[in-house]
């Protein structure tokens, strides 16, 4: 069972992403989802620790190559809905999938719900839901825990 974190949690919502002016509460959905996955894989962390360890663009976007600093690596970044990659990550014991919805928000895939709809841990709400909450799956990333 994947851990749930909220990017708006008062413990880290105002923490900035690296050296940027952007906060976890505003733009930290990706690292909040990664923190939830890593914790679930036995690598205890939280969004604040990742915000200070990982690297970001000036706009607050994660530099995927910096994942090595926290014991994981990007296997594939994809655009559009790639059911094969998402389901493959869900079935693998050392991988997890992040799903990008509506071109801007990232959630953690936690299970296949039904054709094309996934169970998720949503960092904005800090809850479990499905991708039906959002309009469209617009991309994703498959990450391996080392």
C-alpha positions as CSV (number, residue, x, y, z in Angstrom):
1,X,0.0,0.0,0.0
2,X,1.5,3.3,-1.0
3,X,1.9,6.1,1.5
4,X,-0.1,9.3,1.1
5,X,1.4,12.8,1.4
6,X,-0.2,16.2,0.7
7,X,1.9,18.9,-1.0
8,X,-0.2,21.4,1.1
9,X,0.8,19.8,4.4
10,X,1.8,22.7,6.7
11,X,5.1,20.9,7.6
12,X,6.4,21.6,4.0
13,X,3.9,23.6,1.9
14,X,6.1,26.7,2.2
15,X,9.4,25.0,1.6
16,X,11.0,26.1,-1.7
17,X,12.0,23.7,-4.5
18,X,15.8,23.8,-4.4
19,X,17.0,27.3,-5.1
20,X,13.8,28.4,-6.9
21,X,11.1,30.8,-5.6
22,X,8.5,28.0,-6.1
23,X,7.1,26.1,-3.1
24,X,6.0,22.5,-2.6
25,X,2.5,23.7,-1.8
26,X,2.2,25.3,-5.3
27,X,4.4,23.2,-7.6
28,X,5.5,20.2,-5.5
29,X,3.1,17.5,-6.8
30,X,5.9,15.6,-8.5
31,X,8.2,15.4,-5.6
32,X,5.4,14.8,-3.2
33,X,4.3,11.8,-5.3
34,X,8.0,10.6,-5.4
35,X,8.3,10.9,-1.6
36,X,5.2,8.8,-1.1
37,X,6.5,6.1,-3.4
38,X,10.0,6.1,-2.0
39,X,8.6,5.8,1.6
40,X,6.4,3.0,0.5
41,X,9.5,1.2,-0.9
42,X,11.2,1.5,2.5
43,X,13.3,4.7,1.8
44,X,11.9,7.0,4.5
45,X,11.7,10.6,3.2
46,X,9.3,13.4,2.8
47,X,8.6,16.2,0.3
48,X,10.7,18.7,2.2
49,X,13.8,16.5,2.2
50,X,13.4,15.9,-1.6
51,X,12.9,19.7,-2.2
52,X,16.3,20.3,-0.6
53,X,18.1,17.3,-2.2
54,X,16.8,17.2,-5.8
55,X,17.5,19.7,-8.6
56,X,15.0,21.9,-10.4
57,X,14.8,24.3,-13.2
58,X,14.2,28.0,-12.4
59,X,10.5,27.4,-13.2
60,X,10.4,24.7,-10.4
61,X,10.3,21.7,-12.7
62,X,12.2,18.6,-11.5
63,X,15.4,17.7,-13.3
64,X,14.8,13.9,-13.7
65,X,18.6,13.1,-13.7
66,X,18.8,14.3,-10.1
67,X,16.7,11.3,-8.9
68,X,20.0,9.4,-8.4
69,X,20.6,11.5,-5.3
70,X,17.7,9.8,-3.6
71,X,18.2,6.2,-4.8
72,X,16.1,6.0,-7.9
73,X,16.3,6.6,-11.6
74,X,14.0,7.7,-14.4
75,X,13.4,4.8,-16.8
76,X,11.1,6.5,-19.1
77,X,9.2,9.8,-19.5
78,X,6.3,9.5,-21.8
79,X,3.6,11.7,-23.3
80,X,0.0,10.8,-23.7
81,X,-1.7,7.8,-22.1
82,X,0.6,4.7,-22.2
83,X,-1.3,2.0,-20.5
84,X,1.4,-0.6,-21.2
85,X,4.1,1.4,-19.3
86,X,1.8,2.3,-16.4
87,X,0.6,-1.3,-15.9
88,X,4.2,-2.6,-16.3
89,X,5.4,-0.3,-13.5
90,X,2.5,-1.3,-11.3
91,X,3.4,-5.0,-11.7
92,X,7.1,-4.6,-11.1
93,X,8.5,-4.9,-7.6
94,X,11.0,-2.1,-7.9
95,X,9.2,0.4,-10.1
96,X,6.5,3.0,-9.7
97,X,4.6,5.2,-12.2
98,X,3.8,8.8,-11.9
99,X,0.8,10.0,-14.1
100,X,0.6,13.5,-15.5
101,X,-3.0,14.7,-15.7
102,X,-4.4,17.7,-17.4
103,X,-0.9,18.6,-18.7
104,X,0.3,20.0,-15.4
105,X,-0.5,17.9,-12.3
106,X,1.4,14.7,-11.2
107,X,-0.1,11.9,-9.2
108,X,1.2,8.5,-8.1
109,X,-0.4,5.4,-9.7
110,X,-1.3,3.0,-7.0
111,X,-3.4,0.4,-9.0
112,X,-5.3,-0.4,-12.1
113,X,-9.0,0.4,-11.5
114,X,-10.4,-0.5,-14.9
115,X,-9.5,0.1,-18.5
116,X,-7.7,3.4,-18.7
117,X,-8.7,4.5,-15.2
118,X,-6.1,4.2,-12.4
119,X,-6.2,4.3,-8.7
120,X,-4.0,7.1,-7.5
121,X,-2.5,8.9,-4.5
122,X,-3.2,12.5,-5.2
123,X,-0.7,15.0,-3.6
124,X,-3.0,18.0,-4.0
125,X,-5.8,16.6,-1.9
126,X,-3.6,14.2,0.1
127,X,-6.0,11.3,-0.6
128,X,-6.6,8.2,-2.6
129,X,-8.8,8.6,-5.7
130,X,-8.8,7.7,-9.4
131,X,-7.7,9.4,-12.5
132,X,-11.4,10.0,-13.2
133,X,-11.0,13.1,-11.0
134,X,-9.1,14.7,-13.8
135,X,-9.9,15.3,-17.4
136,X,-7.1,13.5,-19.3
137,X,-3.9,11.5,-18.8
138,X,-1.4,13.6,-20.6
139,X,1.9,11.8,-19.8
140,X,3.8,10.1,-17.1
141,X,7.1,8.7,-15.9
142,X,8.3,5.2,-14.9
143,X,10.9,5.3,-12.1
144,X,13.0,2.4,-10.7
145,X,14.0,2.3,-7.0
146,X,17.7,1.3,-6.8
